[in-house]
Structures are given as C-alpha cells and as structure tokens.
C-alpha cells in the first residue's frame, strides 16, 4: 500500500489514524508474514503516514486515582517514528469529565455519576504535559474531548465558556490546544469566537450525532487558530463492529460525501494557510487505512 500526500498539501496536511495496533492491517501497513509485538507496529506504521492520534491516555479517571502516561511508553513512541512525525493526543478524561461515568464496574458502583474533583484541574493537567516532554517537536495538537454536557453537568454554554476559559487561560503556553464538543447546541458564533479568543483549534467531528461537518464549515468557516482537526469517527460503533467482526481490512460502510467534505475543508484551510490534521477511525468506514487512501484520492481530484 502506498500513501501519497499531494505536493501542494505537504505543509498543510497531517493525516493518520486513531490508534495503530491492529493485526488485521497486515497487508495494508503491516507485513503479512511478520509476527508483531506491541512495540513493532508503530515503526512500520510511520513508513506510510505522518501522524497518529493517541487515544489510550484519555482513559485516566478511576476511583482509586488518575492514571497518567508512563514515561517509558512516551519515549518508546517518540523513538519509533521519524523527526517529521507528529502525535495528536487526547487530553485525559480526568481533566475533561464533570462526573464519573454512570457505568462503573461492580466494585466501583459508589462512584457512578459522582462529581469529578479533578475537572479542569490545572495542576493535574500540567503533570500530564510534563509526561509528554519526551515527545519534543513530535507533539502536535492536544485535544480536549468533551462528552455531551447535559444541564445537570453544565447549565449552559456560557457556563462552559467561563469555566473552560479560566482553565485554559492558566494552562501552559507553547502548546497547540484543540476542542471537540459533542453538544450540537454549542455550535454558534459565540462558540467559535471563544475558541479564537483563546487560540484554540476546532475539531470537526464526523459522528456521534453531531451535524455534518459540511454544515458546520459552510455556516461558520472556522479559523480559530492556525490549524484545525478533522476526526472521521463514524456513528454506531456496535453496528459496524458486528458488520466487520472487528476485522478492519475492508470498506464496509462507504461514506463518499463525508470524504468529499473533509477534503473540501482541507483544501479551504490550505488556501487560508492553515494546517489540518485528519484523524481516521476504523469505525468510520470499516478500515482506516483504506479510508485514508480513498480520502487522498478525493483530495487530489477536488475542485
């Protein structure tokens, strides 16, 4: 498999997948006859793509404390890729969750739905960033992914602006921060003005009951920082997992319109001098590597 980023986009497009440890990608990015250990995937992956999203450090909030990245893993990831490679990293949910998830294991039921005392905890966030220092220039956007915030968790988008604004104003400078909301009602001129005020990139999310990314782009044309993120995530995970049997080597649910509009966003951003990070999930069409191939073909031919 050969991944070719068009010449005119090489400075303006970072493209990768959401995670990379998939045995079923053999014959795509990984050698069919090779026996892979956990640390073997990333060096082979980086032969094809110039970016990847790290999701695993998002899952950090537990009743017994917060789980931060292990320094050994951070170093191993950084050492596994070339100098021009970039990681996009999701910020730990111990910082972004207002409450513990309602679904907890049997022994942790007492914490279900309880307030999270570390929500917007600047000290904890700084400890997280310290763990990422070993990535150096390979560290790209840090994504603040927020779940759907109902009225019990956040009374209004204005309250969100106030609380997140106070947090991000005290966050360390020199990093690229981006925001993914799963509240469709937050999408407004006020929301994008808030992002621009704090130099926060916008994350276009294709999936999770959010409006089509084309609709968001055509209405607001977000240019809130010198970059944006497009996450091609998909909708019902269970449905596509059943369809594919979690073997991620074929396109099971093609989304040509989604690819077209993602390409249009990348093209428009390139013309504005903005870089776009495109992160593709297996759950979007059934195989992230094949979706990337299809996306780049669309990008080449977009007018």
Buried (B, 14 or more C-beta within 10 A) or exposed (E): EEBEBBEEBEEBBBBBBBBBBBEBBBEBBBEEEEEBEEEBBBEBBBEBBBBBBBBBBBEBBBBEEBBBBEEEBBEBBBEBBEEEBBBBBBBBBBBBBBBBBEEBEEEBEEBBEEEBEBBBBBEBBEEBBEBBEBBEEBBBBBBBBBBBBEEEBBEEBEEBBEBBEEBBEEBEEEEBBBBBBBBEEBBEEEBBEBBBEBEBBBBBBBBBEBEEBBEBBEEBEBBBBEBBBBBBBBBEBEEBBEEBEEBBBEBBBBBEEBBBBBBBBBBBBBEEEBBBBBBBBBBBBBBBBBBBBBBBEBBEEBE
